[in-house]
Amino acid sequence: MKRLIERSRSVGEVLRWVTQNPGKVSASHYPIALHKLGQLLQQQPGPPLGAGDGRGPAGQVLEQPEFHLLCQAIVSGCAKFDNFSIVNCLYAAAALGLPGESPLVRVLEDESRSRLGRFNQKDVSMVFSSEANNKALEAIFSSQLFYENRQERFIRSMAEWLPRKAENLTPYTMALIAKYVARHRLREPRLLDTIANFLLKRGEQLDSKVIQKLVFPFSRMNYRPSNHGELFPKLEAILEQKAGSSPLATVNILMSMFQLSHFPQTVLHQVFSPGFITNVMSSPYALIVRRYLSLLDAAVELEFREYSGPRLDPRYRVLMFEHALTADEANRKYSYKGLVAEALRQLVGEECYRQDEVLPPGYCTDFLLWINRSGTVLPLSRVPAASRAPPATSPVTMSLRSSVLALTSDLQDFAPVVLSVNDKWHYCQNSDILVGSRAMRDRHLRLLGYCLVQLPYTELEKVSGIEEAKHYLRQKL
């Protein structure tokens, strides 16, 4: 039945398969049918889906008896549906543009609300708005959330109602909204400032784990909220009291603040103290906290020179990352890195660069090259050994400041050039602003003495073929 529905070529065919074979239709088939109807209707000319006034294909379908039979079957059976089918029916209803007052939407909404405690994290994040009131839900459903440009419409809609409704939302719901905003890299000031105001008003009542979720979107989007002059000192005061209660959340919050170039000195005294370190090293998340503390310690070395408090013991320093980021690996087939790698190989030869080199304090670089004063890319065999970055497998025990001095002493003759392929997911959505982690990486690499050559996807997408790519790289270098 699933294959039959998905292969249907018309709205009528979908409705016939579902309504004329009730014995063969299971709960999981209903959202598939609703999604397929949405796809087919989107391909037809006429008014927006959900118009429901008979003025075109969408309106005509929503008035068809077979469609009403489909809705009635979902309404009568949804109490027995599994969570996954309920949530997917909600998604499909939004895609169809069904009005919030329709019986199908009301029943699905009520069923979702009654099951909220039994939904897993993914289910809840998909229906987080069910904790808001009906007007908010109607705004989401009428936004045609899952069509082309759906995200922009959804965000505009959410940005309008969230500031007015924020006071009535629970911290859990606001955390889910923050998670959605961060996951999709949505640099929407109204949403981010609303989250910041929520934090400012309720911060003392929240535990560190919730605070880290609410703070993360700011660093992810490299965005200082409009109230940061009040918010950041308040967060520092809260962290001073709660630093030891959840060490991992504490270092996560600190990382977010560091990415925004804010360095809370008193909290640093705590997290680098022997007591905090001892507590962390005996915990099950010791390795990840060591990675974060190592990167925070490096950031202090490079960006917060006036700090004079305790520092991370060198024996605990590790590389933040040991290899290419998981996100970059997952998106490799969408990346321009392969094109750049082949063009670079043909242009300078494999002996003149390293790919995916991890440099202390643990930043993965796309391509590392060395260039002399005349602009020639040198084979790595001709680069002084003392000037080369240590391999990713070596322990990070030496001072970063020593690394800087070692590099700058050779800058008279050699300059390390890092080619940075900035793909679409390295930027905030529909923006030329790099996400916070990428921006901090670039700051730190420059402070370590590397010259960064940025290769943004907006330029690379205009390059056609290897020869054009070689010409583009020649200009950049």
N, C-alpha and C positions, 0 to 999 in steps of 0.2 A: 504493500500500500504506500509506503514511503516513497519508493521509486516511481510509482504511478503518479503520485501527486507532484513530485518534483519535475517529472518529465511532461507534465500537462502544458499545453500550448495556449490555452484560453481559460478565462474565468469560469465559463460554463463547464468545462471539462473538470476543473478542480472541484466545483460544487457537486457535480454528478458523482464523482468517485467517493466523496465523503458522505453525501446524504443518501445515496442509493445502496451503500454497503455498510450499514451501521454495525453489523456483526463483526466486520473485519477492521473496524476503526478503533484504535486504542487511544489512551490519553495523549501519548506523545505525537500522534498524527494531527491533532487539532492545531497546535502552534505552527506545524509545518505547513498546513493548509492555509492558515491565516497569513503567514509570511509569503507564501507563493501568490496568494491573491494580491498582496501589496506590491510584489515585484511586477506582476502582470499589469496591474492598474497603472503603475508608474510609467509603463511603456506606452500607454494609450493617451491620446490628447484629451483635454477636458479640464474642468476646474480641479482644485486640490482635493486630495482624498479626504473623505469625511464631510464633504459639503452636504451630502445627504438631501439635496433638493431636486434630484432628477435631471439636472442640467448637464448631463454628460455621462461617460462610462462609470465614473466613481459613484456618483449619486444613484445611477440606475442599478448598479450591483448591490449597493447597500439596501435598496428597496426590494430586491428580488426575494421571493418566498424561500428559495433554496438557501440563501444567505441567512435568513431568519431561522431556518431549521438548524443550520450549523451553529448559530449563536445559542439557540435553545438547548442543543445537545451539550454545549460547553457549560452553560448555566446550570443545567440539571445534574451534570456529572462531576463538576469541578471539585466538590467536597471529597471525592475519592481520588482525585489526581495526586500524583507525587509532586514534591516541591518544584522539581525541575520543570515539569509541564505547566504548573501554575505560573511560574516566573516567565517562561517563554511565551505563554499566552498573553501576559501583560506586555511583553516586548512587541509581540505581533499586533496587539490592539493599538499600541502607540504608533507603530509603523503604518497601520491602516488609517490613522487619524480619527479613530472613533471618539466622539465627544465624551467628556467625563460623566455626563448624566445618563449615558446609555446603560441599559440593564447589564450587558456583558461586562463593561468596565466596572460598574458598581460591585457586581458579584465577585469579580476577580480581585478587586481592591479589598473588599471585606475579608475574603478568604486569605489573602496575603497578610493582612493585619493580624488575623487570628493565629497565623502560623509563624509570626515574626520570631518568636523565641526558638523555633525549631529549624529555622533556615540556617545554612552554613554561611560563612563569610561572603562567598561569592554571590549566593542567593540574596543576602541582605543588601549588598552593595548595589545590586540591580534594582531593588525596590526601596532604596533608602528613603525615598520621598514619601512612602506610605505613612511615615510618622508625621508628615506635615498635614495641613488641612486640605480640603477638597479643592479650593481655589488653586493651590500650588500644584496639585495633581493634574487639574484641568489644563493648567499652563503647560505642563510637561507633555500630556497626551496630545494637546492641540498643536504642539510644535513639530509634529511629524519627525520624531526624534531620530529615526534610523534611515532617513533618506539622504541623498546627496546634500551636502551642506547641513546635515542634521545637527552636527555638533555646534556649529555657529548659532543655529536657531535655538537649540536647547540652552546654550550658555546665555544667550541674550535673554531668554525667558527666565532662566534661573537667576541671572544677575538682577532682574527687575524685582522678583518676589523675595529673594533670600534676605536682603537688608531689612525688609519689613517684618519678616517672620522669624528672624534669628533668635529673638528672645524667647520664643516658645519652643525652640528645638532643644533636644537633649544633647549633651556632649557627644554621645555615641553617634547620633545622626550627623552632627557637625563634623565629626571625625571622618565619617564616610564621605561626606561632601568634599572634605579636604583631600581625601584619598583619590577621589575621582578627578579633582582639579589637578593634582600632582601627576597622576598616571597619564593624563592626556596633555600635560604640559600647557595648561590653559592660563595664560598671563592676562587674566581679566581683573583689572584693579578693583571693581566693585565687589567681586567675590572674595578676593584676597583681603581687602580692607574689612569686609564683614567678618571674616574668620579672625582677623587681628583684633577687632573690637570685642568679639566674643571672648577671646583669650584674655584681653585686658580686664573685662568685667568679672570673669569667672575663674581666672587663673588659680587663685588660692584654693578653690574647691576641687581642682582637678589633680589626679595623680600624674606622675611624670610620663607614664606610658601614653596617656591621652594627649598631654602637652606636646610630646614629640610628633604625634600625628598631625596636630594642628599647626605646628611650626614648620614642618617639612615643606609644604607648598611654597613658602617664601624663598627658601634657599633653592629649591628645585627650579623656580622661575626667576631666580636672581632678582628678587623684588623686595625692596624695603617698604613695608606698609606705611601708610601716611601717619600712623600713630607710633612709629618706631621709637621716637624720643621718649615716650612713656612706657611702651611695651617692653623694650629690651631691658631697662633697669628693673622692671617688675619681674621679668623672667629670671634675671640674675638673682634677685632676692628669693624667689621660689626655689631655684636650684640650690642655693646655699643651704636651705632647710632640708631639701629632699634628695640631695646628691647621692647619698649612700643607700637610699631605699630601692633604687632601681638603676644600677650603674650603667647598664647598656642604654637605657633611655636617656640618662644624663649625657653620655658621650655623643649620642645621636643629636641631642638638642645643641650641644656645643658645636658639633660639626656644622649644623645648619647656620649657627651664628657666625662661625668662622668664614663660611662661604660668602656671607654677606659683609665680611670685613669688620665684624664686631667681636672684640676679644674681652670677655668678662674675667678680669684679673682674679677676683676673690674665688670664683669657682675653679679656676685653674689651679690655685693653691691647693684646693681640696682634691681634685682628680689626680694630681701628680704627687699627692702625699703618700707616704709609705703605707698608711692604714688603708686607703682606698685601693692602692695597687695590690696589697696582700689579699684584700677581700675579693678583688677581681680575679686574681690568678688562681684562686681556689674554686671559682665558679664554673659551671658547664659552658659558659660563653666566653671563656678566657681568651681564645684565639681572636675572635672577632673584635673584642674590646682592645686587645693589644694592637691590632691593625689600626683601629681608630685612634688610639692614644699615640701611636707612632706618627700618624699623619698630623694629628693636632700638635705634637711636639715639633714636627718639621715646620708647620705653619707659624708657630711661635718663633722659631729660629729665623724664618725668612721675613715675617711680616710684623712681628710684635717685639721688636728689639729692646724696647724699654722695659719689658717684663724681667723681673729679677727674682721670681719665686722659684720653687722646686721644679725640676724637670724630670722627664722620664729617664729612668736608669738605662744606660746604653744596652745592657744585657737583655732588656725587654723589647728593644726595637726590632720590628719586622717590616717587610714591604707591605704596603696597603693592599696592592694587587700583585699577583705573581704572573699573570698572563692577561691577554685581551679581555675586556669586559664581556660579561655574559650577554648583555643587550647587543653589543656589537657583533658577537658571534651569531646570535639568533637572527640578526638582520643582515648577515653577510651578503645574501643574494640580492638585497636591495641597495647595497653600499657601492659607492664609486671607488672603493679602495682597490678592487681588482683591476679596474681600468688604469688607475694611477700606477699600480705596481708594475703592470706590463709596460706601460709607457716609460716608466723610470728605468726598468731593466734594459729596454732598447736604447734609452738616451744616455745612461751613464755606466751601465753594466752592473751585474749582481755583486761584484766585489767592492762597490762604492757606497753601499747603503745597507742598513739593517731594517727589517720590518718587524713590527710588534715588539720592539725593544722596551723592556720595563726599566725605568730609571728611578733611583731613589728620590723621594721616599715611597715609591711604588706607583708611578704614573706610567701607563702604557702609551707609547708613542707609535704613531702609524709608520713613519719612516724617519730614520736617523741618518744624517749625512754629515760629512766634514768638508768645509770649503776653505781654500786659502785666500790670501789677500787679493790675488788676481782674478778670483771668481771661479777657479777650477775646483770641481768636485774630486776629492782625493780618494784613492783606494784606501780601505781601512788599514791595510798593511803599512801604509806610510804615515799613519797618525800615531804620534807618540803614545806609548802604552799608558803613561801616567795620566794622559788626558782623556782616555776612554772611560766611559761609564762602567762601573762594575757589573758583571753579569747578574741576571735576575735571581740566580740561585744563591748568591753570596749573602751572608748576613749583613744587615745594615748597622754597622757598629761605629763607623766614623762620623764625625760631625759634618752636617751639611755645609756649615760655613767653610770647613776645610775643602769640601768639594768645590764650592764656589771659587775659592782662592786658587785651587789647582786648575780650574778651567780658565779663569781670567788671566793667569800667568802665561797661558799659551795663546790668548786671543790676539796677540800681536801678529801671529803667523797663521793661526787656524781658528775657524769659527764653526761650532756645531750648529747645524740647521735642522730643525725638526719640521718635517712636512706634516701638517695636521689636516686630514680629510674630515671635514665637518659635514656629516650627512644630516638628513632632515631631522632625525630624532635627537640630534645634539642641540637643537634650537627649541625655544618655546614655540608653541603652535602659532603658525602664521606670523612669525616674527623673525627678525635678524638678531635677536638676543640669545646668546648661548645659555644653556641651563647652568645652574650655579656650580655644580661639580666640575663641569668642563671649563668654566670661566676661572675657577680657582686653580685648576691644573695649569692653565695657560699662564696665570700670574706667577705661579711658583716656578715653572720652567724658565720663564724670563729672568726671574730673580736668581736662578741657579746658573745663569749665563748662557742659556740657549737662545738662539734666534728662531722665532716661530714664523713659519710661512703658512698662512691659512689658505685652505682650498675649500671654500664653501660650496655646498651642493647647488646653490643658485647659479654659480659659474660653471660647475662641472656638468650640469644638465644641458648646457648649451654646446658642449664639446661633442663632436661626432667623429668617432673612429680614433684609432691609435695615432695617426699622423697629427690630427688636430690636438690630441692629448699631449703629444710630445712637444708641439709648438707652445701649448699653454704652459707646460712645466718649464720649458726653456725660458719663457718670459718671467715666470714666477721666481726662478732661481737666479 
